[in-house]
Amino acid sequence: MEGIATKSENTYSAGNIQVLEGLEAVRKRPAMYIGDIGVKGLHHLVWEVVDNAIDEALAGHCTEIKLQVHEDNAITVTDNGRGIPTDIHPKEKKSALEVVMTVLHAGGKFDKDTYKVSGGLHGVGISCVNALSAYLKATVHRNGKIYQQEYERGKPLDAVKEIGTTTTTGTTIYFKADPKIFTTTVYTYDTIASRLRELAYLNAGLRIYLEDRREKDDHHQPVVEEFYSEEGLKAFVTYLDDMREKLIPESIFIEGEKNGISVQVALNYNTTFSETVVSYVNNINTIEGGTHVAGFRRALTRTLKGYAEKSGLLEKTKVEITGDDFREGLTAVISMKIAGPLFEGQTKTKLGNSEASSTVDTCVSEVLGYYLEEHPKEAKTIVSKVILAAQARQAARKAREMVQRKNALTGSGLPGKLADCSEKDPALSELFLVEGDSAGGTAKQGRDRRFQAILPLRGKILNVEKAQEYKIYENEEIKNMLTALGITFGVEEDAKAVNTEKLRYHKIIIMTDADVDGSHIRTLILTFFFRYMNEVIKKGYLYIALPPLYLVKRGKVERYCWTEKEREATITELAQDGKVEAVDVQRYKGLGEMNAEQLWDTTMDPENRNLKLVTIASAAEADHLFSMLMGDEVAPRRAFIEKHSKYANIDI
């Protein structure tokens, strides 16, 4: 991107690499550096390598990135940036490439002149990936030569070698995650594709290719997907809103730069009732928002309200307009580039820079003000939507208050269908949201009543994707859920915000049948939590129970199986026993087909059960997914189901 780089190619050298400390601790405590050693941590390795290539793009030196997933789940990331410096580091007295690859907190990010703006600010990046890889090979094209070094579990196998000549520049990192560290080394295509798509929208003009060699197309060639966007954020908003009816034909695009901070915002309105604001700082998804989002919301409210009042559009309105009303049906993407961002906490999900708020506020106010004056028809359409939102908000507030009044602190105000547990400490208590009275009855018999509570839900709960907010709080099943959970509303100045201080259970487990209806009910519940109880997901309180799909029997031997692969392997194993007895397979479609003891053994017993924690890796992708699954458009939903039908469970 123009204007980002502050040093030319030939001044990015070993002297720009600053070293802070050694690598020893990474293999001993990997979760400290990459979050965990499961699927999330595994993918974090990919993000660290890709982030380095993106930083080269931000600095104006890279136009193309290629990521390959090999048959054995090794990863190759190639960029056409400047190439990691290979000359001798002045302090370490060895190749800068080796320093970057083997020393924690070594990299150009700590030299403020090398990268004005950078995503990977913690600097653990590539050396951390190296430490947690069984094998890694770094190949650098630079100064007309090709350099290479290989490593095992972070240690160089040899010195940096010169292996040939070249007319190009760039870096290629090939690595294989260490199975001694990670609980799984299998990458999820959709997870990688989602992040690369996001990066392409955030960096207009950058081409990113994803090649999955584990999958072959009709011509037996690896599946290749290209991510590229000429319009950037405007195209991002179109992607997020492609399952919704637009209110105005063309998205509003805002761009500005003040005090060395560059701001880009794209926004549009749709006919739905939810707000989708996705924010990024230096390409990092700030899931919890921060000062830049606060500045955007303040500017949006003030500018729209000022225009509406000046134009006389609010004269006949009998309800008071608040900030929430200006955001109903809003889809916006905020992308900010700032040197020295201050993130709250280790997760880098909330921006704390005070100057970001005023910068975004100024840029948005200025450009949006001009837009409204120059597009009176679109401005009137937006304000009309705002007035309707205000009227609906009043109805929703009354509905929330009704729920709140029922939410007694003691058991006296709890729903009649709730079979509560005796434990009063939320951290030790679980609530199972169970599909139907029949399965609910079995669960009540099978549970450990000391710490497990059961709430049966009748039928399919309301599809909140298509409903106004006040209708949601009037729905009997949703009211029962909120009352059982002890949810209250109102945090600081936000009357709608979910308050989890009095939450009665810190494990909320969705337990539905393993058939199509069960999947639909599970998705309805997930949609409700994603749209209206997001705080519960953020705090790690929401889970999905995974009941077994099969019971495979041969004589007195019984095995439960959760996947088709397990079923096939179990049948093969039992059939090879040498006895004449036939192998019998029972397919479980509903929880009611199990007795209380079986349900406890397979799905509810903490010692044996298989629970999935619900997390949101990408707010933008989750928003798009829920809109597609629960919205009005049938064709994209059908295509999604056909694509994923081979998987037993779709991980939301």
ZISULTA-V377551 format. One record per residue. N is the residue number from 1. PSI is psi in whole degrees, 0 to 359 (none if undefined). NEAR is the number of other C-alpha atoms within 12 Angstrom. D_LAST is the distance of its C-alpha to the last C-alpha in Angstrom with 1 decimal. Layout:
n: [N & N]
psi: [PSI & PSI]
near: [NEAR & NEAR]
d_last: [D_LAST & D_LAST]
//
This chain:
n: [1 & 2 & 3 & 4 & 5 & 6 & 7 & 8 & 9 & 10 & 11 & 12 & 13 & 14 & 15 & 16 & 17 & 18 & 19 & 20 & 21 & 22 & 23 & 24 & 25 & 26 & 27 & 28 & 29 & 30 & 31 & 32 & 33 & 34 & 35 & 36 & 37 & 38 & 39 & 40 & 41 & 42 & 43 & 44 & 45 & 46 & 47 & 48 & 49 & 50 & 51 & 52 & 53 & 54 & 55 & 56 & 57 & 58 & 59 & 60 & 61 & 62 & 63 & 64 & 65 & 66 & 67 & 68 & 69 & 70 & 71 & 72 & 73 & 74 & 75 & 76 & 77 & 78 & 79 & 80 & 81 & 82 & 83 & 84 & 85 & 86 & 87 & 88 & 89 & 90 & 91 & 92 & 93 & 94 & 95 & 96 & 97 & 98 & 99 & 100 & 101 & 102 & 103 & 104 & 105 & 106 & 107 & 108 & 109 & 110 & 111 & 112 & 113 & 114 & 115 & 116 & 117 & 118 & 119 & 120 & 121 & 122 & 123 & 124 & 125 & 126 & 127 & 128 & 129 & 130 & 131 & 132 & 133 & 134 & 135 & 136 & 137 & 138 & 139 & 140 & 141 & 142 & 143 & 144 & 145 & 146 & 147 & 148 & 149 & 150 & 151 & 152 & 153 & 154 & 155 & 156 & 157 & 158 & 159 & 160 & 161 & 162 & 163 & 164 & 165 & 166 & 167 & 168 & 169 & 170 & 171 & 172 & 173 & 174 & 175 & 176 & 177 & 178 & 179 & 180 & 181 & 182 & 183 & 184 & 185 & 186 & 187 & 188 & 189 & 190 & 191 & 192 & 193 & 194 & 195 & 196 & 197 & 198 & 199 & 200 & 201 & 202 & 203 & 204 & 205 & 206 & 207 & 208 & 209 & 210 & 211 & 212 & 213 & 214 & 215 & 216 & 217 & 218 & 219 & 220 & 221 & 222 & 223 & 224 & 225 & 226 & 227 & 228 & 229 & 230 & 231 & 232 & 233 & 234 & 235 & 236 & 237 & 238 & 239 & 240 & 241 & 242 & 243 & 244 & 245 & 246 & 247 & 248 & 249 & 250 & 251 & 252 & 253 & 254 & 255 & 256 & 257 & 258 & 259 & 260 & 261 & 262 & 263 & 264 & 265 & 266 & 267 & 268 & 269 & 270 & 271 & 272 & 273 & 274 & 275 & 276 & 277 & 278 & 279 & 280 & 281 & 282 & 283 & 284 & 285 & 286 & 287 & 288 & 289 & 290 & 291 & 292 & 293 & 294 & 295 & 296 & 297 & 298 & 299 & 300 & 301 & 302 & 303 & 304 & 305 & 306 & 307 & 308 & 309 & 310 & 311 & 312 & 313 & 314 & 315 & 316 & 317 & 318 & 319 & 320 & 321 & 322 & 323 & 324 & 325 & 326 & 327 & 328 & 329 & 330 & 331 & 332 & 333 & 334 & 335 & 336 & 337 & 338 & 339 & 340 & 341 & 342 & 343 & 344 & 345 & 346 & 347 & 348 & 349 & 350 & 351 & 352 & 353 & 354 & 355 & 356 & 357 & 358 & 359 & 360 & 361 & 362 & 363 & 364 & 365 & 366 & 367 & 368 & 369 & 370 & 371 & 372 & 373 & 374 & 375 & 376 & 377 & 378 & 379 & 380 & 381 & 382 & 383 & 384 & 385 & 386 & 387 & 388 & 389 & 390 & 391 & 392 & 393 & 394 & 395 & 396 & 397 & 398 & 399 & 400 & 401 & 402 & 403 & 404 & 405 & 406 & 407 & 408 & 409 & 410 & 411 & 412 & 413 & 414 & 415 & 416 & 417 & 418 & 419 & 420 & 421 & 422 & 423 & 424 & 425 & 426 & 427 & 428 & 429 & 430 & 431 & 432 & 433 & 434 & 435 & 436 & 437 & 438 & 439 & 440 & 441 & 442 & 443 & 444 & 445 & 446 & 447 & 448 & 449 & 450 & 451 & 452 & 453 & 454 & 455 & 456 & 457 & 458 & 459 & 460 & 461 & 462 & 463 & 464 & 465 & 466 & 467 & 468 & 469 & 470 & 471 & 472 & 473 & 474 & 475 & 476 & 477 & 478 & 479 & 480 & 481 & 482 & 483 & 484 & 485 & 486 & 487 & 488 & 489 & 490 & 491 & 492 & 493 & 494 & 495 & 496 & 497 & 498 & 499 & 500 & 501 & 502 & 503 & 504 & 505 & 506 & 507 & 508 & 509 & 510 & 511 & 512 & 513 & 514 & 515 & 516 & 517 & 518 & 519 & 520 & 521 & 522 & 523 & 524 & 525 & 526 & 527 & 528 & 529 & 530 & 531 & 532 & 533 & 534 & 535 & 536 & 537 & 538 & 539 & 540 & 541 & 542 & 543 & 544 & 545 & 546 & 547 & 548 & 549 & 550 & 551 & 552 & 553 & 554 & 555 & 556 & 557 & 558 & 559 & 560 & 561 & 562 & 563 & 564 & 565 & 566 & 567 & 568 & 569 & 570 & 571 & 572 & 573 & 574 & 575 & 576 & 577 & 578 & 579 & 580 & 581 & 582 & 583 & 584 & 585 & 586 & 587 & 588 & 589 & 590 & 591 & 592 & 593 & 594 & 595 & 596 & 597 & 598 & 599 & 600 & 601 & 602 & 603 & 604 & 605 & 606 & 607 & 608 & 609 & 610 & 611 & 612 & 613 & 614 & 615 & 616 & 617 & 618 & 619 & 620 & 621 & 622 & 623 & 624 & 625 & 626 & 627 & 628 & 629 & 630 & 631 & 632 & 633 & 634 & 635 & 636 & 637 & 638 & 639 & 640 & 641 & 642 & 643 & 644 & 645 & 646 & 647 & 648 & 649 & 650 & 651 & 652]
psi: [139 & 145 & 358 & 315 & 142 & 357 & 148 & 171 & 317 & 0 & 4 & 103 & 188 & 327 & 340 & 351 & 116 & 137 & 130 & 320 & 174 & 182 & 357 & 322 & 341 & 314 & 333 & 321 & 67 & 325 & 333 & 332 & 329 & 11 & 304 & 180 & 22 & 211 & 318 & 313 & 322 & 312 & 335 & 328 & 316 & 316 & 322 & 318 & 316 & 321 & 322 & 318 & 320 & 322 & 325 & 323 & 317 & 326 & 1 & 19 & 0 & 133 & 352 & 135 & 136 & 129 & 128 & 134 & 116 & 167 & 326 & 15 & 20 & 159 & 138 & 129 & 122 & 135 & 162 & 40 & 204 & 341 & 137 & 134 & 143 & 355 & 171 & 130 & 130 & 326 & 318 & 343 & 30 & 171 & 136 & 329 & 313 & 323 & 311 & 322 & 341 & 356 & 126 & 144 & 35 & 130 & 167 & 346 & 333 & 356 & 105 & 342 & 338 & 312 & 111 & 322 & 136 & 145 & 315 & 68 & 345 & 342 & 3 & 333 & 248 & 326 & 326 & 318 & 317 & 315 & 328 & 13 & 138 & 324 & 140 & 140 & 124 & 126 & 127 & 129 & 116 & 142 & 34 & 4 & 160 & 125 & 151 & 146 & 142 & 152 & 150 & 120 & 42 & 351 & 132 & 138 & 339 & 177 & 167 & 130 & 149 & 119 & 2 & 185 & 163 & 159 & 4 & 173 & 157 & 176 & 138 & 125 & 121 & 127 & 154 & 116 & 144 & 116 & 345 & 342 & 312 & 144 & 338 & 148 & 23 & 122 & 149 & 119 & 312 & 325 & 315 & 315 & 320 & 315 & 319 & 322 & 315 & 314 & 326 & 320 & 322 & 343 & 76 & 134 & 349 & 128 & 128 & 129 & 139 & 121 & 122 & 105 & 354 & 339 & 141 & 145 & 190 & 339 & 16 & 27 & 153 & 147 & 126 & 131 & 137 & 135 & 119 & 138 & 124 & 324 & 349 & 239 & 327 & 319 & 328 & 313 & 319 & 318 & 314 & 328 & 10 & 351 & 8 & 157 & 121 & 148 & 322 & 143 & 323 & 132 & 148 & 130 & 131 & 131 & 138 & 165 & 127 & 140 & 35 & 6 & 125 & 139 & 134 & 134 & 135 & 139 & 154 & 168 & 149 & 177 & 4 & 184 & 4 & 159 & 135 & 106 & 116 & 130 & 149 & 146 & 119 & 43 & 359 & 128 & 107 & 82 & 324 & 7 & 226 & 200 & 326 & 322 & 320 & 318 & 320 & 312 & 320 & 314 & 318 & 311 & 310 & 316 & 314 & 318 & 318 & 316 & 316 & 319 & 317 & 327 & 356 & 16 & 346 & 2 & 320 & 2 & 129 & 355 & 152 & 135 & 132 & 175 & 321 & 323 & 329 & 352 & 0 & 127 & 9 & 135 & 123 & 145 & 127 & 127 & 124 & 140 & 122 & 138 & 133 & 52 & 145 & 110 & 138 & 126 & 175 & 342 & 352 & 46 & 358 & 123 & 139 & 354 & 121 & 326 & 338 & 322 & 310 & 326 & 312 & 317 & 310 & 312 & 314 & 315 & 314 & 305 & 319 & 323 & 314 & 317 & 312 & 321 & 324 & 347 & 69 & 326 & 311 & 321 & 317 & 321 & 316 & 314 & 322 & 320 & 320 & 317 & 317 & 321 & 321 & 318 & 318 & 326 & 320 & 316 & 321 & 321 & 316 & 319 & 319 & 319 & 324 & 317 & 316 & 320 & 328 & 342 & 76 & 152 & 329 & 177 & 348 & 332 & 13 & 154 & 145 & 330 & 346 & 125 & 99 & 166 & 165 & 336 & 134 & 350 & 115 & 326 & 340 & 4 & 146 & 142 & 123 & 121 & 108 & 138 & 112 & 155 & 326 & 306 & 325 & 320 & 317 & 318 & 322 & 323 & 325 & 342 & 168 & 104 & 351 & 319 & 0 & 122 & 151 & 130 & 105 & 138 & 130 & 124 & 199 & 125 & 168 & 139 & 100 & 344 & 334 & 6 & 146 & 154 & 319 & 330 & 327 & 314 & 351 & 347 & 128 & 316 & 321 & 320 & 318 & 319 & 310 & 318 & 316 & 321 & 333 & 27 & 135 & 169 & 149 & 111 & 122 & 242 & 358 & 106 & 336 & 342 & 141 & 130 & 117 & 11 & 326 & 20 & 132 & 345 & 135 & 4 & 111 & 115 & 119 & 119 & 103 & 169 & 157 & 35 & 187 & 315 & 318 & 318 & 321 & 315 & 319 & 318 & 323 & 316 & 317 & 320 & 317 & 312 & 319 & 316 & 324 & 346 & 39 & 329 & 326 & 319 & 315 & 325 & 359 & 34 & 350 & 132 & 161 & 127 & 141 & 91 & 154 & 152 & 333 & 153 & 116 & 125 & 144 & 107 & 235 & 357 & 127 & 134 & 133 & 142 & 136 & 344 & 165 & 321 & 316 & 318 & 312 & 318 & 321 & 317 & 314 & 316 & 313 & 326 & 335 & 8 & 338 & 350 & 164 & 339 & 142 & 151 & 126 & 133 & 124 & 125 & 121 & 119 & 332 & 155 & 330 & 344 & 347 & 150 & 173 & 321 & 318 & 318 & 319 & 311 & 321 & 329 & 339 & 337 & 117 & 337 & 331 & 339 & 166 & 102 & 145 & 123 & 132 & 120 & 165 & 99 & 320 & 114 & 322 & 315 & 322 & 318 & 314 & 319 & 313 & 323 & 320 & 317 & 325 & 3 & 194 & 336 & 121 & 319 & 311 & 325 & 317 & 316 & 320 & 314 & 318 & 320 & 322 & 6 & 340 & 347 & 137 & 322 & 131 & 120 & 106 & none]
near: [24 & 17 & 20 & 29 & 26 & 23 & 23 & 18 & 25 & 20 & 20 & 33 & 31 & 32 & 31 & 33 & 40 & 28 & 31 & 23 & 20 & 22 & 33 & 20 & 20 & 33 & 30 & 17 & 19 & 30 & 24 & 17 & 32 & 34 & 21 & 22 & 29 & 24 & 29 & 28 & 31 & 39 & 37 & 35 & 46 & 46 & 35 & 32 & 39 & 44 & 36 & 47 & 44 & 45 & 44 & 45 & 42 & 40 & 36 & 31 & 35 & 34 & 30 & 35 & 40 & 37 & 41 & 38 & 35 & 26 & 20 & 19 & 30 & 32 & 41 & 35 & 41 & 42 & 39 & 33 & 35 & 38 & 42 & 46 & 42 & 39 & 33 & 22 & 24 & 18 & 18 & 24 & 15 & 23 & 32 & 36 & 45 & 43 & 43 & 49 & 48 & 43 & 36 & 33 & 30 & 38 & 43 & 43 & 35 & 29 & 28 & 24 & 24 & 36 & 39 & 34 & 40 & 40 & 43 & 38 & 36 & 31 & 34 & 42 & 39 & 51 & 46 & 48 & 50 & 44 & 41 & 46 & 39 & 27 & 28 & 38 & 38 & 45 & 38 & 42 & 33 & 33 & 26 & 18 & 24 & 28 & 35 & 35 & 37 & 32 & 32 & 27 & 32 & 39 & 29 & 29 & 19 & 16 & 22 & 28 & 24 & 23 & 17 & 17 & 16 & 17 & 14 & 20 & 31 & 37 & 42 & 37 & 44 & 37 & 42 & 41 & 41 & 32 & 21 & 19 & 28 & 30 & 17 & 21 & 33 & 27 & 33 & 23 & 28 & 25 & 27 & 36 & 32 & 29 & 34 & 37 & 34 & 41 & 44 & 34 & 36 & 45 & 43 & 31 & 25 & 37 & 33 & 40 & 31 & 37 & 32 & 31 & 25 & 24 & 23 & 15 & 14 & 8 & 8 & 11 & 13 & 19 & 24 & 23 & 25 & 24 & 33 & 28 & 26 & 17 & 22 & 33 & 42 & 33 & 32 & 41 & 41 & 33 & 33 & 40 & 42 & 27 & 29 & 35 & 24 & 27 & 29 & 28 & 20 & 20 & 32 & 35 & 31 & 35 & 31 & 26 & 26 & 22 & 17 & 19 & 32 & 35 & 39 & 43 & 46 & 39 & 45 & 45 & 40 & 34 & 32 & 33 & 38 & 35 & 34 & 38 & 38 & 42 & 45 & 43 & 46 & 41 & 43 & 40 & 35 & 37 & 35 & 32 & 34 & 34 & 33 & 46 & 41 & 30 & 33 & 44 & 40 & 29 & 31 & 40 & 32 & 27 & 31 & 43 & 36 & 25 & 28 & 31 & 19 & 16 & 18 & 15 & 25 & 25 & 14 & 12 & 19 & 13 & 19 & 22 & 33 & 27 & 30 & 35 & 34 & 40 & 39 & 38 & 36 & 40 & 42 & 42 & 48 & 51 & 45 & 51 & 42 & 39 & 32 & 28 & 34 & 27 & 31 & 18 & 13 & 16 & 23 & 27 & 30 & 27 & 37 & 26 & 27 & 20 & 27 & 38 & 29 & 26 & 34 & 44 & 37 & 32 & 35 & 43 & 31 & 25 & 28 & 37 & 29 & 20 & 24 & 29 & 21 & 15 & 19 & 20 & 17 & 25 & 33 & 26 & 26 & 38 & 38 & 30 & 34 & 39 & 33 & 30 & 36 & 31 & 26 & 27 & 34 & 26 & 22 & 28 & 29 & 23 & 27 & 34 & 25 & 23 & 34 & 30 & 20 & 26 & 29 & 23 & 21 & 17 & 21 & 14 & 22 & 29 & 29 & 18 & 26 & 33 & 32 & 33 & 27 & 20 & 20 & 23 & 18 & 25 & 21 & 21 & 28 & 41 & 47 & 46 & 47 & 45 & 39 & 30 & 23 & 25 & 34 & 36 & 28 & 30 & 42 & 35 & 24 & 29 & 34 & 28 & 25 & 20 & 29 & 38 & 41 & 45 & 44 & 37 & 38 & 24 & 24 & 25 & 36 & 32 & 32 & 35 & 38 & 29 & 27 & 32 & 36 & 29 & 27 & 35 & 34 & 27 & 28 & 23 & 35 & 38 & 35 & 32 & 44 & 46 & 38 & 43 & 48 & 34 & 39 & 33 & 34 & 18 & 15 & 10 & 12 & 14 & 21 & 33 & 23 & 31 & 26 & 27 & 22 & 26 & 34 & 40 & 40 & 35 & 35 & 42 & 43 & 42 & 45 & 46 & 36 & 33 & 23 & 18 & 19 & 34 & 30 & 27 & 32 & 41 & 36 & 34 & 42 & 43 & 35 & 37 & 36 & 34 & 36 & 32 & 32 & 30 & 31 & 37 & 32 & 26 & 24 & 23 & 34 & 36 & 35 & 40 & 40 & 39 & 43 & 41 & 31 & 33 & 31 & 33 & 25 & 25 & 17 & 12 & 20 & 20 & 29 & 35 & 30 & 30 & 24 & 22 & 16 & 20 & 29 & 21 & 18 & 28 & 28 & 19 & 19 & 26 & 22 & 15 & 16 & 12 & 12 & 11 & 15 & 19 & 27 & 23 & 24 & 22 & 25 & 29 & 22 & 31 & 39 & 30 & 24 & 32 & 24 & 25 & 21 & 28 & 38 & 29 & 24 & 33 & 40 & 40 & 26 & 20 & 11 & 18 & 25 & 25 & 28 & 25 & 28 & 33 & 27 & 32 & 32 & 32 & 34 & 37 & 31 & 32 & 36 & 34 & 33 & 40 & 39 & 30 & 34 & 34 & 29 & 22 & 20 & 16 & 15 & 22 & 23 & 16 & 14 & 21 & 22 & 13 & 13 & 17 & 14 & 13 & 15 & 24 & 27 & 26 & 26 & 32]
d_last: [33.7 & 37.3 & 38.7 & 36.3 & 38.3 & 41.3 & 42.8 & 43.7 & 42.6 & 45.8 & 45.6 & 42.2 & 43.6 & 43.7 & 45.2 & 42.1 & 40.1 & 40.3 & 39.8 & 38.9 & 38.3 & 37.8 & 34.9 & 35.7 & 33.1 & 30.0 & 30.1 & 31.1 & 28.4 & 25.5 & 23.0 & 25.3 & 24.9 & 21.3 & 19.5 & 18.9 & 19.7 & 16.4 & 13.7 & 13.6 & 17.4 & 17.8 & 16.1 & 18.2 & 21.2 & 20.3 & 19.8 & 23.2 & 25.0 & 23.5 & 24.4 & 28.0 & 28.2 & 26.7 & 29.4 & 32.0 & 30.8 & 31.0 & 34.5 & 35.4 & 35.9 & 32.9 & 32.0 & 29.9 & 27.3 & 26.3 & 23.6 & 23.9 & 21.9 & 24.6 & 24.8 & 25.0 & 22.1 & 24.6 & 24.0 & 26.5 & 26.4 & 29.4 & 30.7 & 34.0 & 34.7 & 37.8 & 37.1 & 37.1 & 40.7 & 42.6 & 46.0 & 47.3 & 45.8 & 48.7 & 47.9 & 46.1 & 48.6 & 46.2 & 44.0 & 41.5 & 38.9 & 39.4 & 39.3 & 36.0 & 34.5 & 35.9 & 36.4 & 33.8 & 34.0 & 36.0 & 35.3 & 36.3 & 33.9 & 36.5 & 39.3 & 38.9 & 41.0 & 38.9 & 35.6 & 36.0 & 32.3 & 29.7 & 26.0 & 26.5 & 28.9 & 28.7 & 30.4 & 29.0 & 27.3 & 28.9 & 31.1 & 28.2 & 26.5 & 29.9 & 30.4 & 27.1 & 27.8 & 29.9 & 31.4 & 31.4 & 33.6 & 34.3 & 36.3 & 37.8 & 39.8 & 42.1 & 45.8 & 46.4 & 45.4 & 42.6 & 41.8 & 39.8 & 39.0 & 37.2 & 35.8 & 34.8 & 32.6 & 33.8 & 37.4 & 39.3 & 40.9 & 43.5 & 44.6 & 43.2 & 44.9 & 46.0 & 45.1 & 46.1 & 46.6 & 44.4 & 44.6 & 41.0 & 39.1 & 35.7 & 33.7 & 31.9 & 29.9 & 29.2 & 27.6 & 26.3 & 24.3 & 26.4 & 25.3 & 27.6 & 25.3 & 21.7 & 20.2 & 18.5 & 19.8 & 17.4 & 15.6 & 12.4 & 13.7 & 10.9 & 10.6 & 14.3 & 14.7 & 12.7 & 15.0 & 18.0 & 17.5 & 17.4 & 20.5 & 22.3 & 22.1 & 23.2 & 26.1 & 27.8 & 29.8 & 28.1 & 27.2 & 24.4 & 24.1 & 21.4 & 22.9 & 21.2 & 24.1 & 22.1 & 21.5 & 24.6 & 25.2 & 27.9 & 30.6 & 29.3 & 28.5 & 25.5 & 22.7 & 23.4 & 21.6 & 23.4 & 22.1 & 24.9 & 25.6 & 29.1 & 28.3 & 25.7 & 24.3 & 25.6 & 23.7 & 20.5 & 21.1 & 21.8 & 18.5 & 16.5 & 18.8 & 19.2 & 17.8 & 20.1 & 23.8 & 25.6 & 28.3 & 30.3 & 30.6 & 30.3 & 28.1 & 30.3 & 30.4 & 31.9 & 33.2 & 35.6 & 36.8 & 38.7 & 39.9 & 38.3 & 34.8 & 33.3 & 31.0 & 29.0 & 27.3 & 26.2 & 25.5 & 25.6 & 25.4 & 23.9 & 24.6 & 21.5 & 21.8 & 19.2 & 19.8 & 17.7 & 19.5 & 18.1 & 20.6 & 21.7 & 24.7 & 26.0 & 22.7 & 20.9 & 18.0 & 19.6 & 16.5 & 19.1 & 21.6 & 25.2 & 28.6 & 27.8 & 25.5 & 28.2 & 30.8 & 28.9 & 28.5 & 32.1 & 33.4 & 31.4 & 32.7 & 36.3 & 36.7 & 35.4 & 37.3 & 40.4 & 40.4 & 39.9 & 42.7 & 45.0 & 44.4 & 45.2 & 41.9 & 41.4 & 44.9 & 44.3 & 41.0 & 41.6 & 38.5 & 37.9 & 35.3 & 33.0 & 30.6 & 27.5 & 29.2 & 29.3 & 25.5 & 24.4 & 22.9 & 23.1 & 20.9 & 22.2 & 21.7 & 24.0 & 25.0 & 27.8 & 29.8 & 31.9 & 34.0 & 33.5 & 30.3 & 30.1 & 26.7 & 26.4 & 25.3 & 24.3 & 20.7 & 22.2 & 20.0 & 22.9 & 26.0 & 29.4 & 32.0 & 34.3 & 35.7 & 32.3 & 32.4 & 35.8 & 35.3 & 32.2 & 34.1 & 37.1 & 35.5 & 33.4 & 36.4 & 38.7 & 36.8 & 35.2 & 38.7 & 40.2 & 37.5 & 38.1 & 41.9 & 41.7 & 39.2 & 40.6 & 39.0 & 35.4 & 36.3 & 37.5 & 34.4 & 32.2 & 34.6 & 34.7 & 30.9 & 31.5 & 34.2 & 32.1 & 29.3 & 32.1 & 33.3 & 29.8 & 29.3 & 32.5 & 31.3 & 27.9 & 29.9 & 32.1 & 29.2 & 27.6 & 31.1 & 31.4 & 28.3 & 29.6 & 32.9 & 31.5 & 29.6 & 32.5 & 32.3 & 33.9 & 32.8 & 35.2 & 32.8 & 29.9 & 28.7 & 30.9 & 28.1 & 26.8 & 28.1 & 28.1 & 28.6 & 31.8 & 30.3 & 30.5 & 28.9 & 25.3 & 24.4 & 25.5 & 24.1 & 21.1 & 20.2 & 18.6 & 17.4 & 18.6 & 18.7 & 22.4 & 25.7 & 26.4 & 23.4 & 24.0 & 27.6 & 26.8 & 24.4 & 27.3 & 29.7 & 27.6 & 26.4 & 28.2 & 29.5 & 30.4 & 26.9 & 24.5 & 24.4 & 23.2 & 22.5 & 22.4 & 20.9 & 22.9 & 21.4 & 18.6 & 18.3 & 18.9 & 16.6 & 16.8 & 15.9 & 19.4 & 21.4 & 23.7 & 23.2 & 26.3 & 25.2 & 22.1 & 24.3 & 26.7 & 24.2 & 25.4 & 22.2 & 20.7 & 24.1 & 24.1 & 20.8 & 22.1 & 25.5 & 24.3 & 22.2 & 25.2 & 23.4 & 25.9 & 25.9 & 27.7 & 27.6 & 30.5 & 31.1 & 27.8 & 28.4 & 24.9 & 23.2 & 21.7 & 23.9 & 22.6 & 26.0 & 26.8 & 23.5 & 24.7 & 21.9 & 19.9 & 17.7 & 15.9 & 14.5 & 12.9 & 14.9 & 14.9 & 16.6 & 15.4 & 16.4 & 15.4 & 16.5 & 14.6 & 11.3 & 12.5 & 13.5 & 10.4 & 8.6 & 11.9 & 11.9 & 8.5 & 10.1 & 13.3 & 12.2 & 10.6 & 13.8 & 16.4 & 15.6 & 13.9 & 16.6 & 15.4 & 12.0 & 14.2 & 16.6 & 14.3 & 15.1 & 12.0 & 11.1 & 10.1 & 13.2 & 13.4 & 16.7 & 18.6 & 18.8 & 22.5 & 25.7 & 28.1 & 31.7 & 35.0 & 37.9 & 37.1 & 34.2 & 30.8 & 27.4 & 23.9 & 21.3 & 17.5 & 17.3 & 19.7 & 20.8 & 21.8 & 23.6 & 25.6 & 26.6 & 27.6 & 29.7 & 31.4 & 32.2 & 33.6 & 35.5 & 37.3 & 38.8 & 42.0 & 42.5 & 42.9 & 40.4 & 37.7 & 34.0 & 32.3 & 28.6 & 27.1 & 23.7 & 22.0 & 20.5 & 20.8 & 21.1 & 24.6 & 25.8 & 25.8 & 28.6 & 28.1 & 29.0 & 26.5 & 23.6 & 24.8 & 25.3 & 21.9 & 19.3 & 21.0 & 23.4 & 22.3 & 24.3 & 22.6 & 19.2 & 15.9 & 13.4 & 9.9 & 10.0 & 7.3 & 8.1 & 8.3 & 9.8 & 10.8 & 11.5 & 12.8 & 10.0 & 7.7 & 10.8 & 11.5 & 8.4 & 9.1 & 12.7 & 12.5 & 10.8 & 13.1 & 16.0 & 19.3 & 19.1 & 18.9 & 19.5 & 16.4 & 14.2 & 16.6 & 16.4 & 12.6 & 13.0 & 16.0 & 14.6 & 11.8 & 14.1 & 15.4 & 12.4 & 12.7 & 9.1 & 6.1 & 3.8 & 0.0]
//
